[in-house]
């Protein structure tokens, strides 16, 4: 299964999609499948300032708990409140309804420095 080509990736399995002047971040299908049933997602508050490669939250599943990372610096402008009552959205729709945060990046061009979908697929063995 190839990952969407309209976004960039971290080796820690977060995707980043530039939409206008914001970056939408979530986790990949590969990560959601590896975590299995996701039971809780902890996200930052709107207005939180994030550092590139910094932690922005935590995700829990029946299998493990993992930190969530951003590849770009910026300020959180929206969080996906739907995940509070339905964290399983990350499993069922990780690239759309399961998005986690939107940030206004300090430098939008930083998104282009992250892994391409082809590079991410090679690292996860999906190429």
N, C-alpha and C positions, 0 to 999 in steps of 0.2 A: 504494500500500500504506500503510494507516494504521498508526501505531505504537500499542502497547498503552496504554490509558487509565488503567491502574492504577499508573502510575509517573510520575516527573518527569524532565526532561531538561536537559542543558547544551548550549549551542551547539557545544561541542567533541564532541558526539555520545555522551556517556556517559548511561546511564539510571540512575535511582535509585529503588528500590522499598522503601518502609517496611514491614518485617515485624516486628510486635511492637516490641521496643526496639532493633532493628538496621536498618540500611539496606544493602540489597544493591545493588551497582554492577556494571554491565557496559557494553558499547557496543551501539549500535543496529544493526539490520539494514542501514540506509542506510550506516553507517560500515563495517561488515563487507563490504558489497558494493563500496564504493569502494576498500577496501584490497586486495581480491581475496584470494589465498591467504595466510592468516596462518601464519607460520613460527615465531614465538617470542613469548611473553608474559612480561615481567618484572614480578613483583608484590612488594609489600612483605612484611616478616615480620609475623606476628601480634604485637601489642603496639605496633606503630608508631603514633605519633600523627600525624594528618594535619590540615592547616589547610584551611579552606574555600577553594575555588578553587585548592588546591595540587595539585601533581603527585604521583601515587602509583605510577606505573609507566610501562612502555614496551611498545609493541606493534610487532612487525616483520612485514612481509609481503614478498612478492616484489617489490612496488612501492615501498615506503617504510617508514620508521620514524616512529612518532608517540608523543608523550607521552600519558599517561592522567591525567585530572583528577577530583577529587571536588568536588561542589558544597557539601558540608557538612563541618564539622570533627568530628573524633572519633578513636577508637582502633580499629585493625584487630583484629577478633576472629576472623576466618577468611579463608583464601584458597582459591581453587579449585585444588587440587593437580593435578586432572585435566588442566589446561591445560599442565602441564609436559611430559607425554608426548603430548598431543593438542591442540595449539593450534588445530587446525582446528575444534574445537568452537565457537569463536567465529563461524566462518563458517556452520556447519550449524545452530546453535541459540543465537543470540546473546541471546535473551531468557529462556533457562532454563539449559540445561546449560553454556552459555558464560559464566555469571556470573564475575566476577573477584574481588571482595573483599566482605566484610561488615564494616561498621564500627558501633560503638556511638557514635551521634552525641552531641556535647555538647548540642545542642538539636534534638530530633527535628522540631520545627516548621519548622526551616530548609528541610526538604525541600519544603514547600509554596511556598517562594519561587522554586523553579526553574521552568523552562518546562513548561507543560501539553503533552500530546500534540498538541493542535490547534495550539498556537503552534510547537512543534517541526516539525510537518508543514508549516506555512506557510513556515518558514525553509528547509526542505530541498526545497521545491517538490513535496511529496507531498499537499498539501491539495487 
